[in-house]
């Protein structure tokens, strides 16, 4: 018999609850966990495609949304939806930022939809809270009157919180399951100056050659270098750039400060989960053809290297050591 999934850990979220349910549906055999992971991966892939089609239809398949969808599909985080059997990236959603941007501009129902999708992502995996924080900062960054800003922030928070914590009430009241904090108390923060040994691996200090190498490689892989394309667009798209930078700030901070315990070779789903900002940056790049082309080349190079690392990881590990 296989070991069941721990379905009631808040840090891992509803995705593990779904895995636990699927594991039981498949009879808890030796093969059941693998079948459950495949089924969940296939389900989230369908959800990813539906969200892409939904935001495309909502934006009437404009040139902007077509360029955005093209960039989003090139993002390595999106590639994980097509067969990667982990859960961290389930917290991401390519429809969230376009909905958030439109909701803040027009004040319509798009804001509630963005909050619901962000809260759902946080429910699926705890790192979705990074997106929720980014969405809140985005509301604060928009040039609105204090009353309007407060109202939109409350609307976003209400829907985000409902979809994030609603499943907890179902677990406690309906299913009567216990809720635990999981492994959140062991958050592996990067040290500043001195390396540490954690779980048999070197946690390189931020201010060290190895730490700088890891951060630069991580920034490239997650698409953080799109910031270099977005910032010069400030004069033409000031509000959009301001919103994207506000949304990206928690992603940048957590990507820098949190160390990938399993390394970039095995824990990439968690690294991508912390950088939901890639979709916000892609949205700004998509406003013009030239930035779109540059971003597409950058993202395509990242995707090519990511696939290469997956295929040739043992050889890369031998050459460069631990990432």
PyMOL commands that set and color helices and strands:
alter all, ss='L'
color gray80, all
select helices_A, chain A and resi 14-25+32-58+63-74+76-79+88-91+96-106+110-124+128-141+146-174+184-186+209-222+224-233+238-257+268-273+277-285+289-320
alter helices_A, ss='H'
color red, helices_A
select strands_A, chain A and resi 196-198+201-203
alter strands_A, ss='S'
color yellow, strands_A
deselect
rebuild
show_as cartoon
